[in-house]
């Protein structure tokens, strides 16, 4: 079928909500312990899957994709001890930037490639792919009658580096705790700080920022930054310029933001992003930006940080209470579910302590 056919199928963004995180939906994976050896086996089978997928794409006159790096906690599988247990396996699937996708949202682009991968798997009857596989979450056989789900995270080539560090947590810390730092900041500024960079929707007619999650038509996408190491400082510069009309070089920048402008890719820490957010809040205050533009709902740095922590805690508590882990039906899965909850609880307290520190 044509490229246009697949494009029409994903114009509604809901297609990417077919997320079956961590393999809770099927008993096939629940007895598999995910350790560094498991990750290595899963990567080898994933390469085999994508090699076949690329042949499928070639028959449709579409360019090839490729496996990127493992994401989430499994990003550290080469240096972790063998007794390290992971909750799941996230893997970067790098796709080309297609000209016809330049005006699509991240969700639509992901949906396009998910549909193609689904069709390849359903048409190919692969003996190493379990029948319970859904979307970009293939369940792969790794030998000894063991199955493991690999969550393919789709990144375009242009944002491959951003996507890698957006989805790589601090070693030993639950990935959700890092990811929620990005998503919470985005929600406060009517942005999406997800796998395509820091972006917002701008109304085509009135040229005003629109709520990212609910606006469905008559908008253009503004990408503020795709630099993981500078993204918080880039956001400050952008908001300062929009509100004041001045060059960001004229702004007063708080020391915390100057020293922590984004992710330190050589030493990824949640604390670094906490300092960046605190520095961002202080910099907004130093330049009298609260009550204006995207900061219209905030009155002060304290107000901004209080709301940040409220949203962040709500996200963590929602994950702790999620019903997805109730599907655990084996001793291994039950233990993993409780371990996941405890990691989020302890991590939330860690982040709250970082925010309390001066």
N, C-alpha and C positions, 0 to 999 in steps of 0.2 A: 504494500500500500504506500501511497505517496507521503512525503514529508508534511504536506498541507493537511492530510487526513489526521495525523497525530497531533498537529498543532490545534486543530479544532477540538479535539478530545479534551484538551487540558485548559481551555479558556476559563473554566471554573476552577478556582484555586483549591477546592475541597479535595481534589484527588490526592494531594500529598498528606492528607490526614489519615491515610492507611498505615499508621505507624503501629507496629507490634513490638514495642521496645523490649529488648532483652530476652525474647523468646518465651514470655510467660503464657502465650496463647496456646501452646502445644506441649503435650507431654513428651514429645519426641526428643526435646533438648534438655529436659529437666534433670536427667540423671548424669549429664555431662558436666564434669568439673572443668571450668575454664581457667587454665593456668598458662604460663608462657609456652609450653609445648603445644597445648591446644591451639593457641593463637598462631603459631608457626605452621601447623598443619592446615588450619583454616585459610591462611594466606595463600598457601600453595594451591588449594582447591579453588579459591577465589580467582587466582590467576587463570586457571583452566576454564572457569566459567566465563570470564571476560574475554578470553581468546576466542571462544565460540561465539560470544555476543558480537564481537567485532566482525566476524565473518558474516553474521546475520545482518549487521548494519551495512556492510559492503554491498550485499545483494540489493539493498535499498538505496544505494548511492549516497550513503551517509558516512561521515568521517568516523574514525575509530575513537574509542574511549581508552582509558588506561587506569590501572590501580595506582593510587597515590600512597599515602602513609596511613598506618593504623592511627586511630584517634581515640579520645577518651583514655581511660586508665591503661588500656592495652597498648598505647603508644610506647609504654616503658617495658614491653615484653622482652626486649633484648638485654635489659640490665636488671630486671627483677629476679629474685630467687625463684626456684621452681615451685616452692610451696605458696607463692603468691596466687590468690584466687581473685579473678575478675568477675564483675557482674555480667558483662556482655562483651561483644566484639564490635567496635565501630571501625569502619574502613572507608577511606576517601576514594571515591570514584570520580576521576577527573574527566570532564566532558568538554568538547570544543565550544567556543563562543560562535554561535551561528548568527549570521546577520539578521535573520528573521526573528530572532529572540531579543533584539536590543531593547524593545519597549515592553518586554514581559517582566512580571515580577519573579522573584526567586521561586515562589511556590509554583508558578506556571512552568518555569523552566525545569524544575525538578519533576513535575508531573509528566512533562513530555518524555523525559528519559526513563522514568519509572514505567510508563506505559509500554515503551519499547522493550525494556527488560522483561516485563511481565509476559509480553507476547513471545519473546524468544524462549523463555522458560516453558511456557505452555505448549509451544509448537514443537519443542525439541525432545521431550520425553527423556531427559537426562537422568541416568541411574544414580548420579551422585547429588541430585537435588531432590529434597523431600517434597511430597505432594502438598504438605501444609504451608509451603512457602507462599509469601504474599508480597507483592510490590518489590521494593528495594530491600527486602529482608529475606534473602534466600536462606534456607536451612540446608546445610551442606554436610555430606557424609565425610567423616575424617578417619574412617577405618574402625575395625573392631565393633561394628554396628553402633557407632556413636555418631550423633548428629549435633551440630552447633549452628545457631543462627548468626549470620553476619549482617549487621545493619550498614548498608551502603549509604554513605553521606555524599550527596552529589554536589561537586564544586566545579564551576567553569574554570578553564585554564587561567583566565584573567584574575581570578580571586583564589587561586590554589593556595598561595602562601597565607593569605588572610584566613581562609577557611581552615587551614591546618592549625593555626594557633588560636583561632576562635574556639576550636573543639578539642584542644589539648589541655587537660587540667594540670594542676600541681600534682606532682608525684605523691601517691598515697592518699590523696584527697578525692572524695566523690566528685565526679565531673559535673554533676548538676550544680554544685556550689559555685563553681567557676562560671558555668554557663549562665546562671541566674544573675551574675554581676552585669553581664552584657544586656540581657533581656530586660532587667529592671531599669537600667539607665535608659534604654530605648523607650520603655513605656512612659517614663516621666517626661520625655521630650517629644512624644509623638513620632518616634523613629522606630525602625526595625534594625536592630544591631544583631543580625543573624549571619548566615553563611555567605552573603553577597556583600558584606560591608555595612557601614552605618548609612542608612538610607531613610528618606521620607517621601511622602506623596504630596505633590504640589498641584493644586487645582489648575486646570488648563485655562479656565475663564477668569477666575478671581485672583490667581497667583498667590493663594494662601495655603499654608500647610494643612493637610487633611488627616484625620485619624487613620493611622495605618491599617489597623485590623478590620475596619468597617467600610472604608471607601472602596468601591468596586468599579467606578467608571469616571471618565473625564479627569484623568490625572496624568501627570508625568512623574517619573522616578528621579529624584535628586540623590546622587551618591556623594556623601560628605567625605568619606575616606574608606580606603581598603588597606590601610597601613596598620598592622597589629601593634607595632611598637610605639605609634604616635596617635592612636585613634582618639583617646580622651582629649589630648591637647588639640587635635584637629577639630573635634566637636566644639571645644571652647572657641577657637578661632572663628569657626563658621558662625556660631551664634552671636559672638561679639560683632562681627562685621555686619550681619543682618540687622541687629538692633541699633547699632550706633552709626552705621554707614562708614566706619573708619577702618583703616588697615589694621589687622591684628597685631602688627609690630608695635602699635601704640598702646596696647593693653597692659594693664598690671596683671602679672601672672604670679599666683601664690607659689611659694617654694615647693610645697608638696606636689603640685602639678608639674612644675619644671623638672623635678627629680623623678617623677613617676608618670610620664606622659602616655603610657599604655602598657602592653604586656612586655616583660623582659623575656624574650624568647630563649635566652640562654639559661634562665633560672626562673621558671614559671611559678609564681606564687599568688594565691588569692590576696594576700596582704598587700601586694603591689597595687592591685586594682582598687582595694579599699582606700589606699592613700591617694590614688589618682582621683577617685570620686570625691574624696574630702577636699583635695586640692582644687578640683573643678568647682565645687560649691563655694569655696572661699574666693576663687577668682571671679565667679559671677558677682559675688558681693562686693569685691574690691572695685569693680567697674560699674556698680549700681545697675545691674541688669535685671534684677528680680522685679516682677510685676510687669514685664514687657515681653513682647514676642512670644516665643515658645515657653518662656518662664513666667507668663502672666499669672499662673495659678499659685506661684510661690512668693512669699513675702521676705524670706531671708535664707541664709545658708542653713541655719538650724531647721527651718521649715522644710527645705529641700532634702536634707539628710534624714530627717524624721520620716518623711514620706517614702524615701528610698528604702529605709529599713523596714517599714510597714509592708511595702510591696514585696521586698525580698523575703521576709519571714513568711508572708502568705504563700508565696510560691513553694518554699521549702515544706511548709506544713501540709500543703495540698499534695505534694509528692509522698510524704510520710503516710498520709491517709489514703493514698491511691488504692483502688480496688484491684489493680493489675496484679499485685503480689498475692492476692487471695487465690489466684489460680495455681499457686504452687501446690503440687500434689505428690512430690517425692521428698524424702528426707533431705536430699541435697538441695533441692529447690527451696524448701521451707527454711533451711538454714541460711541460704543466700538471701532470701527475702527479708529475714529479720536482721541480717548483717547490713543489708542496704539501708533499712530504716535507721539503724543505729548510727551508721556513717553520716546520714543526713542530719540526724539530731545533734550529734557531736560537732559536726561541721558548722551547723547553724550557730551554735554557741561560740565556736571559734570566731566566726565572722562578726558576731555581735560584740565580742571582746575587742576585736580590731577596731571597730567603729567607736568604742568607748575610749580607746587610748588617745592621748593628745597628739 
